[in-house]
Amino acid sequence: MTLFTIDHEKCDKDGICALECPAHIIEMTDNCPVPSVGAEEICIRCGHCVAVCPRGAFTLNFLSPEECMPVKKELALDAAHTEHFLRSRRAVRRYRDKPVPRDLFEKALGIACCAPTGSNRQEVQWLVIDNKDDVKKIAAHVIEWMRYVVKTRPELALPLNMQTLIQHWEQGSDRICRDAPQLVFAHASNEFGSAAADCHTALAYLELALPGFGLGSCWAGYVNYAAGQWPALADFLSFSENHSCHGVLMVGFPKFKYFRAPKRNNPVVRYHGEQHFHKIF
C-alpha cells in the first residue's frame, strides 16, 4: 500500500509537505509529492505532512485530513493569555475530598498524550491509582522506605527532611501524597533513550491540561524516588517488565482558589559569543 495519496484537484504543488517532513521522505517530482525509496520504513508517523497542507490535499495511509482536529485561529492564545495561563497555574497540595471522575480525567490525559516524544515513538504509559486506600498504602510504603534511609543513609535523609515527614505521618498527617484522591505514574521501557524526557514532557502537558477540567496537580517527588528504590513499593505498583517510572502526579479537585500569581526569578541567560550573563526583566 502506498504511504500517501494526493488529491490533485486540491494540491497547489507548493512543496510545503516535502519541506516540512522531518524524515525527508517526500520528494517533488514534476511538482507533485511522491514518496522516496523506502519511505514507509522510515516514516515516523508524525502526520506533519497532513497537518501542514493548507488545502487538505495530503492523505497518509493511516491518517486523513478529516481525522485531524482543525486548528482554529480564534482559539489560539495570544501573548497576554499565554502569560496569564502559565503564570497563574499553581501546584495544588490541598484537595477536596472528592474522587476524580475517570471520564473527566481521561479527557485531560488524551491531551497529555499529544506531548512530543523522541522520533514520535509515543511509548509513554500510565498507571493511575484512584482508590484512596491504595494511595494511602503507597504513602505508607514511602514512609517505610524513609525509615530505612534514615537508619542506613542519614546523610541522604537529612537534606530530604525525611525524619520530619516520618514524624508528621505518625501524627496522622500525610505529607507524602497529601490525601490526594489520585496518583498518576508515567513510565516507559528502558529500551528508549528518550524515555525519561518523554515521560517528563507528557506529565508537564498533563499538569497544564488539568486546570481546564477543574483539576489540579502536584509532583509527588518522594513517591517517584521511592518507586525506584524500595522493592515493596515496586512490587505493589507492578510496572511492566523493563519499565521505569519517570514521574508521579497527585491529582484532584483543588480545595482552595488562588487570586494572584507570585513572582519568580528572572531568566539568567548568556548568548553564545558574549562574555557575560544577563538577567531578563
N, C-alpha and C positions, 0 to 999 in steps of 0.2 A: 504493500500500500504506500502511495506517495506521501511524503511527510506533510506537504501542504498543497492546497489548491488556491488559485487566484480567480476572482470574479473579474474577468477582463472588461466587462462593461463599467465596473466601478473603478478599477485600477487606473490611476493617472500617471503611473510609471515614474513617480518621483524618487524611487530608490531608498526611501527612508527606512523601510523594513530591513534592507541589506546593511545600511549604515548602522542601525541600532542593534542588530543581532550580536549578543555577547560572544557567541561561539564562531562567528564569521562563517556561517554555513549557508548563507543566501547570496547568490550571485545574480547580477543583472545581465541577462543575455537577450539581445535585441530589445532592450529596455523593458524586459519582463523578468520578474523574480523567479528564479529556479533554484532548487536545492543543489548544493555542491556534492561532490562524491563523498559518500559515507555520512551524509548529513543526519540520517536517522539515528546512527550510533553516537554521534557527537552531540546532538541536541540535548540541552539541559531542561527543556520543557518549561521555560520561564514565561512564555507567552508574550514576550516583549513585541514580537512582530505583529501579533494580532492587536495588542493594545495600542501600538503607535500608529497604525494605519488610519489616517484621517477619514477615509471613505469606507472603512469596513470591508475591504476587498480581500483581506487575507484570512484564510481559514486553515488551521492546523488539523491533522487527522485526529487530534484529541481535544481541540478547542476551537469553537466558532465565536465570532464577534457577539452573537446573540447570547452566549453563555457567560459573557463578562459583565460585570457591574459597570454601567456607564459612569464616566467622570463628569460631574455636574459643576459648572463654574460657580453657580450660585451657592454651593455648599462648601466651596474652598475657603479655608481660613486665611484672612489677611494677617499682616504682621501684628496688629494690635490684639486680635483674637487669639493668635498663636501664643503670644507672650502671656496673655491673661490665663489661658488654659494651662500652660506648663508651669507658670509661677504659682498658680493657685492650688495646684494639686498637692495634697498632703499625705504623708504616711499615716495610716489610721491604726491606732493601737487600742482603741476602746470601741467595742462593738455592741450593738443591740442584741438582746437575747432572742434572736430570730434566725431560723435556718435560711440558707440561701437556696432559692428555687433552682432546680437543675436547668430548667429551660432558659431561665434568665442568665445564669452563669455561662451556659453553653453558647449563647449568642455572643458574649464577650470573648469567650475562648475561640470562637470561629474567627473573630477579628485578629486575635493574637497570632493565629496560625498564618496570617498574611505577612508576618515578620520575615525579613530577608534571611536566607540561610546560605552557607557556603555552597557554591555551584548549584543552588536551588535543590539541595538534597532533601530538605524538609523531613529530617529524621527526628525532630523533637517529639517526644511522647510525654504524656501527662498522667500523673497519679493524683486523684482527688480524694481526700478524706473529708467527708461531710457528715460524719457521725460524731457528735460531741464527746461521747465516751471514748472513741478511738483517738480523737485529738488529745484528750486528757492522758491516754495511755502513752502517746508519743511524747508528750511533755514529761511524763514520769520516766521514760527511757532516757531522755536527755539529762534529767536530774541525776539518774544513776551514773551516767557517763561522767557528769561533772564531779560527783563524789569520788569516782575513780581517779580522775585527773588531779583533783585536789590532793589526794594521797600520794600519787605516783609522780606527778609533774607540777609541783606547786609553782614553779617559775612560769608555767603556761597559764595556770588557773588564776593567778593574781591579776594580770592585766585584763583578763576577760571577766573579772568580777564574779567568778563562779561561786565563791563562798557566800556572798551576799544573796545571789539568786537562789541558792540552796536554802538559806535561812528564810527567805520570803516564801518559798514553796512550803516549807514546814509550818509556816504560819497561815497557810491557806491562800496565798497569793501566787497566781501563775504568771510569772514574767517571761516564760518561755514561749507559750502560744497565746498568752493574753486572753484566754477564754474565747478565742475566735471560733466561730461555728464551722469553719472550713480551712483546710490546708491544701495547697496545690503545689505539687512537686513536678519540676521539669527535668527529664532525664533523656539520655541518648546513648547510643552504642559507643564504646571506646574505640571502635574502628575508624571513626571520623575525627580528623584533626580539628575540625571547627565545632565539635560537639558543645564545648563549654560556651563559646561565643554565640552559637545558635540558640542555646537554651537561655542565656542571659538576655539576648535580644528579644526572644519570644516572651519572656517574663516581663520585660520592660513594656512591650506592646500591651500585654495583659493589664499591667498596672495602669496604663494610660486609657485603656478601653473601659475599665470597670466603672469609673465615675459616671459615665454616660448611662449606666444602668442602675444608678443609685447605690453602687457598692464601693467599698474602699479596701485598701490592702496595705500590707507592710511586709518587708522581707523578714523571714524567720531564720536569721543567720545561725543561731545556736542549733536549730533543728537540722539545717543543712550540714553544719560542721559535724554534728554527732552522727548523721546518717552515713558518713564515710569513715567514722572512727569506732563506732560501737556496734559490735556484731548483733546484739539482741535487737537493736532498732532496725538494722539492715534486714534481719530475718522477719521482723514484723511488717516491714514495707514490701519486701519480696519483689524488688525490681527484676526486670528481665535479665537473663544471664549476659554478662559482659557489658552491662549498662551501668553508668554512673549518674548520680543525681548532681545537678549543677545549680540548683536554686530552689527555694521554697517561699511561697507567699502565704501569709494569713489573709483570709478574705471574709468579709461580712458587711452588714449594713452599719455605717458609722453611727456611733452614739451621739456625737456632737457635730455641730457645724462650725466652720471657720469663717471669719469675717475679714481677714486681711492676710496678705502674703508676706512673711518675714524676708528681710534682705539676706542675700547670700554673698559670699566673697566674689569680687570682680574677677574676670578671667585674667590669668597671667600668661602672656604669650611672647615668644621671640620668633621673629620672622627670619628664615634662613638667610645668611649673609649679613645680618645685623649682629651687633655685639651685646646688646642689652635687652633684658626682658621689659615688657610694657604691661601696665595694668590698664585694662579697658574699662572706662567709666560709662 
